[in-house]
Amino acid sequence: MNLAELKPGVHAVITDLSKTDRMVNKRLRDLGVTAGTLICLRSVMPLGGPCCFESCGECIGIRRAEAETIDVECDTHWKSL
């Protein structure tokens, strides 16, 4: 599953960032977002707009196409956080 497929408010763990663009990958690492990081999708803008997610106590916006390259693993335990 990828980040763009999550429902808003659902928590997941990032499993793979290797398919992201080099610059996006660097930006995410600079913000502390790496494989194994807990992430929560906050909102997805309509009409193919960007996604907003929360990780490491920060809200981060990225293009939907970039969110589709970030693999995550959803766990029912994280939904209650």
N, C-alpha and C positions, 0 to 999 in steps of 0.2 A: 504494500500500500504506500502511496506517496502523500506528502504533506497536504496537497491540494484536495485530496479525497477525504480528509478528516471532516467531521462535522464540527461547527463552532462549539467551543467549550470542552471538547474531548482532548484528553492528554495522551501523549504518545512519547516514545523514545526514538530518537534518530538512530538509524542503523547504517545509513550509507550516504555520504556527501560526495562521492567520487564522480558522479555524473554531472555535478554542477559546473558552471563556467568557472574558470580559474579566478577571475576577479570576485565573483560572488562567493566562492569558497573562501578566499582570503578575508573578505569582509565579515563573513559569518564567524570564521575562526578568531578574528580580532575582537568580536563581540562575545566570545566564549562559547559559541555554538559549534559543537563537534559531535562525532559519533558517540552515542551513549548519553547525550544530553536530553533531559526531559523538556518537552515542548508542548504548547497548547495553542491550537488555532483559535484566534479570537474572532476574526471576521474575514469574509471574502466579498469583495466588491462585485457588483453585478456587471454583466456584459464583458466578462473576461478581464476585469480589473484586478488590482493587486490583492495579495493576501496579507493579513496582519496576524502575527503570532507572538506569543510571549515565551521567553526563555531567559533564564539567568536574571529574572527580575526586570527585564526590559521588553518593551513592545517593539517589534521589528517588522517593517513592511518590505515585501519583495514581490516581484512580478509573478503572476500565476504560472507562467511557463517555467520559471525557476523553481517554484514550489513543487511542480510536478517531477522535478529531477531529484528531490530529496526523499529518500526512502525512510519510512517510519514503521514502527511496530506498535500497534495499539493494544493495550491491556485493560481489561475491565477494572483492575485495581486502581488505575490512574484516573478513571472517570469520576471517582468520588473525591478527588483532591480539590 
